[in-house]
Amino acid sequence: MSLDRYLALFREYRRKSLFTPSDFETLLDAPAATVRVQLSRMVSRGVLTRIRQGLYANPFSPPSVDEVAMALRSPAYISLESALARHGVLSQSPVTITLVTTGQPYVFHAMDLVFEYHHIKREIFTGFERQGACLLAEPEKALADLIYLRHRRRKQLDTERLRSLLDDMDLDLLNRDRLAHYAQGMKLDLGVFDI
């Protein structure tokens, strides 16, 4: 199969921004080994971008950051600092895309970005909504996730550092009842932080 045949498929399926080898096996009726070799050659020539093993960007319709975030690990939703910044609660723009998953935690480097996936239990994998191509935590759940993961579980932020981060947030944008609901479900004591 020629490079032209692959490029024709990318053009034909412009609405599809990410492809897997099995997509090509099906669309081209080609054996898996042949597809793997051809994809590898296209990547080495710079014709095709590999997002991660088994996931390729359509050169005629590149994926958005959100599409990549949702494809790298599923199920997942954008949360913590990334969601707080998108909601305007956190004034700083984080350099890492922070997500929550019920799968294993992992850090991916793709598209010159860092995607950081944090594990939480299935019963607290809630509090998000679809926004365009991604699932995004409500601001209250993003803050509860941040306290739960960075302070309580991983101890990355001690109480003083977390208070300092909270001082940089516009907490007036949060629904206090909703925040209390998520905090209760995660067994968080928000009184320690005067929230």
C-alpha positions in Angstrom: 0.0 0.0 0.0 1.3 3.4 -0.9 1.6 6.6 1.1 -0.9 8.1 -1.2 -3.5 5.6 -0.2 -3.0 6.4 3.5 -3.1 10.2 2.8 -6.3 9.7 0.8 -7.9 8.0 3.8 -6.9 10.8 6.1 -8.4 13.3 3.7 -11.6 11.2 3.3 -12.0 10.9 7.1 -11.2 14.5 8.0 -13.8 14.4 10.8 -11.8 11.8 12.5 -8.7 13.3 14.1 -7.2 10.2 15.7 -6.6 6.8 14.2 -5.5 3.4 15.5 -3.8 0.7 13.5 -7.0 -1.3 13.6 -8.7 1.5 11.8 -6.3 1.1 8.9 -6.5 -2.7 9.0 -10.3 -2.4 8.5 -10.4 0.5 6.0 -7.6 -0.9 3.8 -8.3 -4.6 4.4 -4.6 -5.0 5.2 -2.8 -7.3 7.6 -1.8 -5.9 11.0 2.0 -6.4 10.4 1.9 -4.5 7.1 0.0 -1.6 8.7 2.4 -1.4 11.6 5.4 -1.2 9.2 3.8 1.4 7.0 2.7 3.6 10.0 6.2 3.4 11.4 7.7 4.5 8.1 5.3 7.5 7.9 6.2 8.5 11.4 10.0 8.3 10.7 9.5 10.4 7.5 7.6 13.0 9.4 4.4 12.5 7.4 2.5 11.2 10.4 2.5 12.1 14.1 2.3 9.3 16.7 0.5 10.6 19.8 1.4 7.4 21.7 1.8 3.7 20.8 -1.2 2.8 18.7 -2.6 6.3 18.3 -1.9 8.6 15.3 -3.0 12.2 14.5 -4.8 12.9 11.2 -2.4 15.3 9.4 -5.3 17.0 7.7 -7.4 17.4 10.8 -5.1 17.4 13.9 -6.7 16.5 17.2 -7.3 19.2 19.8 -5.6 19.0 23.2 -8.9 17.9 24.7 -9.3 15.1 22.2 -5.9 13.8 23.0 -6.5 14.1 26.7 -9.6 11.9 26.4 -8.0 9.4 24.1 -4.8 8.8 26.0 -6.5 7.2 29.0 -10.2 6.4 29.4 -12.3 6.9 31.4 -11.0 10.3 32.4 -12.0 13.9 33.0 -10.0 17.1 33.2 -9.8 18.3 36.8 -7.5 19.8 39.5 -5.6 22.9 38.3 -6.5 22.5 34.7 -10.3 22.5 35.4 -10.0 25.3 38.0 -8.1 27.5 35.4 -10.7 26.8 32.7 -13.5 27.8 35.1 -11.6 31.0 36.0 -11.2 30.0 39.7 -7.4 29.7 39.4 -5.8 32.7 37.7 -2.6 30.8 36.7 -2.6 28.7 33.6 -1.1 25.3 34.4 1.6 23.9 32.0 0.4 20.3 32.7 -3.0 19.0 31.7 -4.3 17.4 34.9 -6.9 14.7 34.7 -8.6 12.1 36.9 -9.1 8.5 36.0 -10.3 5.2 37.5 -7.4 3.6 35.7 -3.8 3.5 36.6 -2.0 6.9 37.1 0.3 7.8 34.3 2.1 10.7 32.7 2.1 11.1 28.9 4.2 13.4 26.9 2.4 14.3 23.7 2.0 17.3 21.4 4.8 19.1 23.4 2.5 18.9 26.5 2.4 16.8 29.6 -0.8 14.9 30.4 -0.9 13.8 34.1 -3.6 11.2 35.0 -4.4 10.7 38.7 -6.2 7.7 40.0 -9.4 7.9 42.1 -11.9 5.3 43.3 -14.8 4.6 41.0 -17.3 5.8 43.6 -15.9 9.3 43.6 -15.5 9.5 39.8 -18.3 12.0 39.5 -18.9 15.7 39.2 -18.0 16.3 35.6 -19.8 17.3 32.4 -19.2 17.2 28.7 -17.8 20.3 27.2 -17.0 20.0 23.6 -14.5 17.1 23.0 -13.8 16.6 26.7 -15.2 15.7 30.1 -14.5 18.6 32.5 -14.9 18.6 36.3 -17.3 21.1 37.8 -15.2 23.7 39.6 -16.2 22.4 43.0 -15.3 18.9 42.1 -12.0 20.0 40.7 -11.1 21.7 44.0 -12.2 18.7 46.0 -10.1 16.5 43.7 -7.1 18.8 44.2 -7.4 18.7 48.0 -8.0 14.9 48.0 -5.2 14.0 45.6 -2.4 16.6 46.3 -2.9 17.2 50.0 -4.6 14.2 51.5 -3.4 11.2 49.5 -0.1 12.2 48.0 1.0 14.8 50.5 2.4 16.9 47.7 1.0 20.0 49.3 1.2 20.6 53.0 -1.5 22.6 54.7 0.3 25.9 54.4 1.2 25.4 50.7 -2.4 24.5 50.0 -3.7 27.6 51.8 -1.3 29.6 49.7 -2.7 28.1 46.5 -6.3 28.7 47.8 -5.4 32.4 48.3 -4.7 32.6 44.6 -8.2 31.3 43.7 -11.4 33.2 43.3 -13.4 30.9 45.7 -16.5 33.2 45.4 -17.1 31.5 42.0 -17.8 28.2 43.8 -21.1 26.9 44.9 -20.5 26.2 48.6 -23.2 23.5 49.0 -21.9 21.6 45.9 -18.4 21.8 47.3 -19.5 20.5 50.7 -21.4 17.7 48.9 -18.2 16.6 47.1 -16.0 17.1 50.2 -18.4 14.9 52.2 -18.3 12.1 49.6 -14.5 12.2 49.7 -14.3 12.6 53.5 -12.5 15.9 53.3 -12.5 18.5 56.1 -12.7 21.8 54.4 -12.8 23.7 57.8 -9.0 23.3 58.1 -8.6 25.6 55.1 -11.4 28.1 56.1 -13.4 27.3 52.9 
